[in-house]
Amino acid sequence: MSDTARCVVVTGAGQGLGRSVAMAFAAQGDAVMVSDIDGARAASVADEIIAAGGTAASAPADVSSELDVIALADAAVSQLGVPRVWVNNAGLTRPAMLHKMEVDDFDLVLQVHTRGTFLGTREAARRMIAADVDGLIINVTSSAGLQGTIGQINYSAAKGAITAMTKSSAKELARRGIRVNAIAPVAATPMTEKLRVDEKLAGRFLDSIPLGRFGEPDEIAAAFTFLASDGGAYVTGQVLCVDGGLYMAS
Ligand SMILES: NC(=O)c1ccc[n+]([C@@H]2O[C@H](COP(=O)([O-])OP(=O)(O)OC[C@H]3O[C@@H](n4cnc5c(N)ncnc54)[C@H](O)[C@@H]3O)[C@@H](O)[C@H]2O)c1
């Protein structure tokens, strides 16, 4: 590892968008802590990065567990250094029309996204503040949290909370040299597989996207590395929609 490699932590990086984000940071020379609730998948992404000549380590963590997230931050510091970038990406969905939604599915989605983002942000900020370094936290929200979606009141609530948490933590942490932003993607990942495979659903969804296609995880990942580049240094408290124009603020 070079002396200048930044430690970048990515949660939920065992597949999908998180995997692409981890690979993108590694490709530009950062040292990436790949984490996922599925430790084997995280380890295999870290192996892939190392095989390509990059620097990575892996750690299993359920982002809704305080102990797991503390252990993840400790592992990052001891193996790769104080995190300079922390990506709160882990997520899941449990869709159902609201009159049919079980309370456990409401709670689970809130726990993983909202509590998970809080815990990741807190542990990242604690390490950055203690080491007196500048840092960046990138959350992952969704158009669901900006405009709502049918059949996903749990996910919309969770992503709406993440949007608000991004702004709140950006205001609070700016004086510490820590920026906080969120990305709202649309990406072809395992999470959106059903939406892409079902012709009727896919057609309706693509009609609502001006660019008329799903984003590729790698092109979404480029927005994360932009925020972490010198060019992103004056950006904080923002939600960057990388979604083919699906959401446009009025
Ligand atoms: N794909 C899209 O179009 C889209 C749109 C808007 C927002 N998002 C958000 O982007 C992020 C990544 O989604 P994706 O499309 O890559 O999904 P994905 O299902 O392909 O990957 C999600 C990853 O998160 C992990 N994960 C789930 N629960 C976890 C937990 N409790 N702790 C740690 N890891 C956990 C999974 O194991 C998986 O590897 C999510 O926050 C998602 O809500 C995705």
The ligand as an SDF file (V2000), in Angstrom:
LIG
                    3D

 44 48  0  0  0  0  0  0  0  0999 V2000
  -30.2320   -0.2190   -7.8950 N   0  0  0  0  0  0  0  0  0  0  0  0
  -30.9580    0.8970   -7.9080 C   0  0  0  0  0  0  0  0  0  0  0  0
  -31.5500    1.2810   -8.9380 O   0  0  0  0  0  0  0  0  0  0  0  0
  -31.0700    1.7370   -6.6800 C   0  0  0  0  0  0  0  0  0  0  0  0
  -31.8900    2.8740   -6.7240 C   0  0  0  0  0  0  0  0  0  0  0  0
  -31.9540    3.7050   -5.6150 C   0  0  0  0  0  0  0  0  0  0  0  0
  -31.1920    3.4010   -4.4950 C   0  0  0  0  0  0  0  0  0  0  0  0
  -30.4220    2.2770   -4.4630 N   0  0  0  0  0  0  0  0  0  0  0  0
  -29.6480    2.0200   -3.2680 C   0  0  0  0  0  0  0  0  0  0  0  0
  -28.3160    1.6970   -3.6300 O   0  0  0  0  0  0  0  0  0  0  0  0
  -27.7460    0.8600   -2.6230 C   0  0  0  0  0  0  0  0  0  0  0  0
  -27.1340   -0.3600   -3.2700 C   0  0  0  0  0  0  0  0  0  0  0  0
  -28.1710   -1.0770   -3.8950 O   0  0  0  0  0  0  0  0  0  0  0  0
  -27.9430   -2.1850   -5.0250 P   0  0  0  0  0  0  0  0  0  0  0  0
  -28.8590   -1.8500   -6.1160 O   0  0  0  0  0  0  0  0  0  0  0  0
  -26.5030   -2.3710   -5.2940 O   0  0  0  0  0  0  0  0  0  0  0  0
  -28.5540   -3.4620   -4.2460 O   0  0  0  0  0  0  0  0  0  0  0  0
  -28.0630   -4.9570   -4.1360 P   0  0  0  0  0  0  0  0  0  0  0  0
  -29.1900   -5.7110   -3.5270 O   0  0  0  0  0  0  0  0  0  0  0  0
  -27.5220   -5.4300   -5.4370 O   0  0  0  0  0  0  0  0  0  0  0  0
  -26.8430   -4.8790   -3.0890 O   0  0  0  0  0  0  0  0  0  0  0  0
  -27.0640   -4.5220   -1.7580 C   0  0  0  0  0  0  0  0  0  0  0  0
  -25.9540   -5.0970   -0.8790 C   0  0  0  0  0  0  0  0  0  0  0  0
  -26.2390   -4.7070    0.4860 O   0  0  0  0  0  0  0  0  0  0  0  0
  -26.0060   -5.8320    1.3300 C   0  0  0  0  0  0  0  0  0  0  0  0
  -26.7920   -5.7150    2.5590 N   0  0  0  0  0  0  0  0  0  0  0  0
  -28.1290   -5.8860    2.7270 C   0  0  0  0  0  0  0  0  0  0  0  0
  -28.4600   -5.7270    4.0180 N   0  0  0  0  0  0  0  0  0  0  0  0
  -27.3000   -5.4400    4.6770 C   0  0  0  0  0  0  0  0  0  0  0  0
  -26.9930   -5.1650    6.0340 C   0  0  0  0  0  0  0  0  0  0  0  0
  -27.9380   -5.1780    6.9900 N   0  0  0  0  0  0  0  0  0  0  0  0
  -25.7130   -4.8920    6.3410 N   0  0  0  0  0  0  0  0  0  0  0  0
  -24.7370   -4.9010    5.3970 C   0  0  0  0  0  0  0  0  0  0  0  0
  -24.9640   -5.1870    4.1170 N   0  0  0  0  0  0  0  0  0  0  0  0
  -26.2380   -5.4410    3.7520 C   0  0  0  0  0  0  0  0  0  0  0  0
  -26.4240   -7.0340    0.4840 C   0  0  0  0  0  0  0  0  0  0  0  0
  -25.8380   -8.2450    0.9900 O   0  0  0  0  0  0  0  0  0  0  0  0
  -25.9060   -6.6440   -0.8990 C   0  0  0  0  0  0  0  0  0  0  0  0
  -24.5830   -7.0710   -1.1190 O   0  0  0  0  0  0  0  0  0  0  0  0
  -28.8820    0.5610   -1.6380 C   0  0  0  0  0  0  0  0  0  0  0  0
  -28.8160    1.4530   -0.5460 O   0  0  0  0  0  0  0  0  0  0  0  0
  -30.1130    0.8310   -2.4550 C   0  0  0  0  0  0  0  0  0  0  0  0
  -31.2380    1.1310   -1.6600 O   0  0  0  0  0  0  0  0  0  0  0  0
  -30.3460    1.4390   -5.5370 C   0  0  0  0  0  0  0  0  0  0  0  0
  1  2  1  0
  2  3  2  0
  2  4  1  0
  4  5  1  0
  4 44  2  0
  5  6  2  0
  6  7  1  0
  7  8  2  0
  8  9  1  0
  8 44  1  0
  9 10  1  0
  9 42  1  0
 10 11  1  0
 11 12  1  0
 11 40  1  0
 12 13  1  0
 13 14  1  0
 14 15  2  0
 14 16  1  0
 14 17  1  0
 17 18  1  0
 18 19  2  0
 18 20  1  0
 18 21  1  0
 21 22  1  0
 22 23  1  0
 23 24  1  0
 23 38  1  0
 24 25  1  0
 25 26  1  0
 25 36  1  0
 26 27  1  0
 26 35  1  0
 27 28  2  0
 28 29  1  0
 29 30  1  0
 29 35  2  0
 30 31  1  0
 30 32  2  0
 32 33  1  0
 33 34  2  0
 34 35  1  0
 36 37  1  0
 36 38  1  0
 38 39  1  0
 40 41  1  0
 40 42  1  0
 42 43  1  0
M  CHG  2   8   1  16  -1
M  END
$$$$
